[in-house]
Amino acid sequence: MATAESNARVPPVRPTFKAERALFRAGFVRVAGVDEAGRGPLAGPVVAAAVVLDPKKIPKGIADSKMLLPEAREEIFAALCATADIAFAFGSVTAIDRINILQATLSAMRRAVCGLALPADAVLVDGNVLPERMPCEARAIVGGDSSCLSVAAASIVAKVVRDRLMTRCDAAFAGYGLASHKGYSTKAHQAALTALGPSRLHRRSFWRVAACFEAAG
């Protein structure tokens, strides 16, 4: 499976199923991994995903989404759709600007878990902050997307869903180059933001976007 760092000859860190097995031994049956994509961009929603892997049908190549090329992510995403219970939820631009990016992300994580076809008994969440009012046992894992298979799988689902959405938004918000940078703060995006001004897809609560609104006003 090709990775984003293959050209640099840096071997990818492969996550394991150890955290899930520990929960199985503790009596939990359905363990979901939870992660997000899109906390940092200047535009577009944040996406959270929850994934319950079938221990007998774990797709090959699962890794932190940031370590995988887009083609590899799409391949694994298709395999996850065929073998795992997956759900995702959005934190809209409106929500991000209203309650801040962290709270919008945590809310989307909780809704993703609640959206699973069958309830999870426990969830493993990437990071050091847990969403409130989770419907089951929840544990935070710093660096979970690189160490835990279920969380890594969730990172792939969230990334693919968000990238597809931002690519579709490119036509509706022409000139910003969303299909290429997916809303992240690249030099090309910053230049387009300066030239065109912010769109309704841009996060006004982010300082770089707010500065453009102030300049336009």
C-alpha positions as CSV (number, residue, x, y, z in Angstrom):
1,M,0.0,0.0,0.0
2,A,1.5,3.3,-1.0
3,T,1.9,6.0,1.6
4,A,2.3,9.7,1.5
5,E,5.9,9.4,2.8
6,S,7.0,6.6,0.5
7,N,9.2,9.0,-1.5
8,A,11.0,10.0,1.6
9,R,11.6,6.3,2.5
10,V,10.1,6.8,5.9
11,P,8.3,3.5,6.9
12,P,4.8,4.3,8.0
13,V,3.9,3.5,11.6
14,R,1.2,0.8,11.5
15,P,-1.5,0.9,14.2
16,T,-2.5,-2.3,16.1
17,F,-5.6,-3.8,17.5
18,K,-4.2,-3.9,21.1
19,A,-6.5,-1.3,22.6
20,E,-9.6,-3.0,21.1
21,R,-8.5,-6.4,22.4
22,A,-8.0,-5.0,25.8
23,L,-11.6,-3.7,25.8
24,F,-12.9,-7.1,24.5
25,R,-11.2,-8.8,27.5
26,A,-12.9,-6.3,29.8
27,G,-16.3,-7.4,28.5
28,F,-17.0,-4.9,25.7
29,V,-18.2,-6.3,22.4
30,R,-18.6,-3.4,19.9
31,V,-15.6,-1.0,20.1
32,A,-15.6,2.0,17.8
33,G,-12.7,4.2,16.8
34,V,-13.4,7.9,16.5
35,D,-11.5,10.6,14.7
36,E,-12.0,13.8,12.7
37,A,-10.8,15.6,9.6
38,G,-10.7,19.3,8.9
39,R,-10.1,21.1,12.2
40,G,-7.4,23.3,10.7
41,P,-8.8,24.5,7.3
42,L,-10.0,28.1,6.7
43,A,-13.1,26.8,4.9
44,G,-15.6,24.0,5.0
45,P,-17.0,21.8,7.8
46,V,-15.2,19.5,10.2
47,V,-16.1,15.8,9.7
48,A,-16.0,13.2,12.4
49,A,-16.3,9.5,11.8
50,A,-16.9,6.4,14.0
51,V,-15.9,2.9,12.8
52,V,-16.5,-0.5,14.4
53,L,-14.2,-3.0,12.7
54,D,-15.0,-6.6,12.3
55,P,-12.0,-8.4,13.9
56,K,-12.3,-11.1,11.3
57,K,-12.4,-8.8,8.3
58,I,-10.0,-5.9,9.0
59,P,-8.9,-4.4,5.6
60,K,-5.2,-4.3,4.9
61,G,-3.3,-1.1,4.8
62,I,-5.1,0.8,7.5
63,A,-2.9,3.7,8.9
64,D,-3.2,7.3,9.9
65,S,-4.9,9.0,7.0
66,K,-2.2,11.6,6.8
67,M,0.3,8.9,6.0
68,L,-1.6,7.6,3.0
69,L,-1.9,8.8,-0.5
70,P,-5.4,9.7,-1.7
71,E,-5.7,6.6,-3.9
72,A,-4.8,4.4,-0.9
73,R,-7.4,6.2,1.3
74,E,-10.1,5.6,-1.3
75,E,-9.2,2.0,-1.6
76,I,-9.3,1.4,2.1
77,F,-12.5,3.5,2.5
78,A,-14.3,1.2,0.0
79,A,-13.1,-1.9,1.9
80,L,-14.3,-0.3,5.2
81,C,-17.7,0.4,3.7
82,A,-17.9,-3.3,2.8
83,T,-16.7,-4.8,6.1
84,A,-17.2,-2.4,9.0
85,D,-20.0,-0.4,10.6
86,I,-19.2,3.3,9.8
87,A,-20.9,6.6,10.5
88,F,-19.9,10.2,10.1
89,A,-21.3,13.6,11.1
90,F,-20.5,17.2,10.2
91,G,-19.7,20.2,12.2
92,S,-20.9,23.0,10.0
93,V,-19.2,26.3,9.3
94,T,-22.1,28.0,11.2
95,A,-21.5,25.7,14.2
96,I,-17.7,26.3,14.1
97,D,-18.2,30.0,14.1
98,R,-20.9,29.8,16.9
99,I,-19.4,27.4,19.4
100,N,-15.7,27.2,18.2
101,I,-13.9,24.5,16.3
102,L,-13.2,22.3,19.3
103,Q,-16.8,22.1,20.4
104,A,-18.1,21.7,16.9
105,T,-15.7,18.8,16.5
106,L,-16.6,17.1,19.8
107,S,-20.3,17.5,18.9
108,A,-19.8,15.8,15.5
109,M,-17.9,13.0,17.2
110,R,-20.8,12.3,19.5
111,R,-23.3,12.4,16.7
112,A,-21.1,10.0,14.6
113,V,-21.1,7.5,17.4
114,C,-24.8,7.8,17.8
115,G,-25.2,7.3,14.1
116,L,-23.7,3.8,14.0
117,A,-26.1,1.0,12.8
118,L,-25.8,-0.8,16.1
119,P,-24.8,0.9,19.4
120,A,-21.1,0.8,20.4
121,D,-20.2,-0.5,23.9
122,A,-17.1,1.6,24.0
123,V,-15.3,4.2,21.9
124,L,-11.6,5.1,21.5
125,V,-11.3,8.8,20.6
126,D,-8.2,10.3,19.0
127,G,-6.8,13.1,21.2
128,N,-6.9,14.1,24.8
129,V,-10.4,15.5,25.1
130,L,-13.6,13.5,25.1
131,P,-17.0,14.6,23.9
132,E,-19.6,15.1,26.6
133,R,-22.7,13.0,26.9
134,M,-21.3,10.0,25.0
135,P,-23.7,7.1,24.9
136,C,-21.2,4.5,26.1
137,E,-17.7,4.1,27.7
138,A,-15.2,6.5,26.1
139,R,-11.5,6.7,26.3
140,A,-9.1,9.2,24.8
141,I,-5.9,8.1,23.1
142,V,-3.3,10.7,22.2
143,G,-2.0,9.8,18.8
144,G,-4.7,7.2,18.4
145,D,-4.8,7.6,14.6
146,S,-1.3,6.2,14.4
147,S,-1.5,3.6,17.1
148,C,-5.0,2.2,17.1
149,L,-6.6,0.4,14.1
150,S,-10.2,1.5,14.7
151,V,-9.2,5.1,15.2
152,A,-7.0,5.0,12.1
153,A,-9.9,3.6,10.2
154,A,-12.1,6.5,11.4
155,S,-9.4,9.0,10.3
156,I,-9.6,7.5,6.8
157,V,-13.4,7.7,6.6
158,A,-13.5,11.3,7.9
159,K,-10.7,12.4,5.5
160,V,-12.3,10.7,2.4
161,V,-15.7,12.1,3.2
162,R,-14.5,15.6,3.7
163,D,-12.2,15.6,0.7
164,R,-15.0,14.5,-1.5
165,L,-17.2,17.2,-0.2
166,M,-14.6,19.9,-0.7
167,T,-14.0,18.7,-4.2
168,R,-17.7,19.0,-5.0
169,C,-17.7,22.5,-3.4
170,D,-15.0,23.6,-5.9
171,A,-17.6,24.3,-8.6
172,A,-20.0,26.1,-6.4
173,F,-17.2,28.3,-5.0
174,A,-15.1,28.9,-8.0
175,G,-11.7,30.6,-7.8
176,Y,-10.6,29.4,-4.4
177,G,-9.1,26.1,-5.6
178,L,-10.9,24.0,-3.0
179,A,-10.5,20.8,-5.0
180,S,-6.7,21.0,-4.6
181,H,-6.2,22.3,-1.0
182,K,-9.5,21.2,0.5
183,G,-9.8,24.5,2.4
184,Y,-6.5,24.4,4.1
185,S,-4.4,27.6,4.5
186,T,-2.1,27.1,1.5
187,K,-0.4,30.1,-0.2
188,A,-2.8,29.7,-3.2
189,H,-5.8,29.7,-0.9
190,Q,-4.6,32.7,1.0
191,A,-4.0,34.6,-2.3
192,A,-7.5,33.7,-3.5
193,L,-9.0,34.7,-0.2
194,T,-7.3,38.1,-0.5
195,A,-8.4,38.6,-4.2
196,L,-11.9,37.3,-3.9
197,G,-12.8,37.9,-0.3
198,P,-14.3,35.2,1.9
199,S,-17.3,33.1,0.8
200,R,-20.0,31.7,3.0
201,L,-18.0,28.5,3.2
202,H,-15.2,30.3,5.0
203,R,-14.9,30.2,8.8
204,R,-15.3,33.8,10.1
205,S,-14.0,32.8,13.5
206,F,-10.6,32.0,12.1
207,W,-8.3,35.0,12.3
208,R,-7.1,34.9,8.7
209,V,-10.6,34.9,7.4
210,A,-11.8,37.5,9.9
211,A,-9.0,39.8,8.7
212,C,-10.3,39.5,5.1
213,F,-13.8,40.4,6.3
214,E,-12.5,43.4,8.1
215,A,-10.5,44.5,5.1
216,A,-13.6,44.1,2.9
217,G,-15.7,46.1,5.3
